Amino acid sequence: MQPFEPASSSAPSGDTSAAGDAPTAPDTALLGEWLPICNSADVPAGESRGFVVAGERLVVWRNAPEADDPVVQPDISTDAHVWRDRCPHRGAQLSLGTVTGGLLACPYHGWRYDADGQCIHIPANPSIRPAKRACARTYRVEERYGAVWTCLGEPSLPLDFFPEYDAPGARRINLAAQTVRSSAPRVVENFLDMAHFPFVHTGILGDASHTEVQDYEVIETEGALEARQCRFWQPAGLPGQVGVDIEYVYRVKRPLVASLSKVAQHGSGALHLMLVASPVSETETRAWLVSVFEDESTHSDQELYDFNMRILMQDTPVVESQWPKRLPLDPQAELHQVCDRLSVGYRRYLRERRWGYGTE
């Protein structure tokens, strides 16, 4: 089943005003991470869109399957391409250009680039073959989990964070990415926290009459962090469930990637969520949420989409209110309660990997 994208979710503009004229270099650890740029449906064939990831202006574009143009490329595919959003001629944003016949044309002077980023046609000098250095800066790209991903450097691991996505017969729903004006690690840590459920998600994930967080275990396994035996009473923790104990398993696969699986005790079916915090800058994040519903046939795709979006939107103003916006990694910088063992473990996980981006 294809990932659901609501009709009302138009392709985001990915306002690149947040980035300066020259991108700031992310820290070394971030350069090895796969980061989502947009949902696959946000960039249709024959179109381009601009985004910012870790201060880098990026253009995502797809070839059009057909074109009646004398300057075209053979064997056109509709795979996504990710480049720096800058024409090397005079610095115009390529995302404002047009896609024709397998080529991306700059909006300023019409320079045309092939799928490898090489300029092959200069309209003002059509008889001159462009130099090899007349090329766009290209980045690695993969499409997985209904999203377009890139790595700004050399990938440290394959893009394989969410095996639950491939569960047979499951329903897969991608939320539109939401901007959170806080650091990516703050967004991830909030996702790992159960104690806020009765206060931020009252009536859905928690209730004032059930605030105690039962003890659970946190372990490290194969370079990942995992919390098991996490139990919490929830008034409506799964669509259609009313007032039941929910059991969670949390996993941190990468510094900016976390997932959870939740199931009602004595119930059937499960909900799996993957959150990816894709940084725009050190203090602004686009939060990605991909959900997989098993054995769910009662609700429409739009109802399931709205269920998870409501929870994400409740989190946003609270996370944005946290100060400092960068996540403190010093164990003494903030106070901790017993049930914070997962977030404390996450901060230790980042320290051990010498993670710097979005932390202090």
Secondary structure, 3 states (H helix, E strand, C coil): CCCECCCCCCCCCCCHHHCCCCCCCCCHHHHCCEEEEEEHHHCCCCCEEEEEECCEEEEEEECCCCCCCCCCCCCCCCCEEEEECCCCCCCCCHHHCEEECCEEECCCCCCEECCCCEEEECCCCCCCCCCCCCECCEEEEEEECCEEEEECCCCCCCCCCCHHHHCCCCEEEECCCEEECCCHHHHHHHHCCCCCHHHHCECCCEECCECCCCCCEEEEECCEEEEEEEEEEECCCCCCCCCEEEEEEEEEEECCEEEEEEEECCCCCEEEEEEEEEEEECCEEEEEEEEEEECCCCCCHHHHHHHHHHHHHHHHHHHHHCCCCCECCCCCCCCCCHHHHHHHHHHHHHHHCCCCCCEC
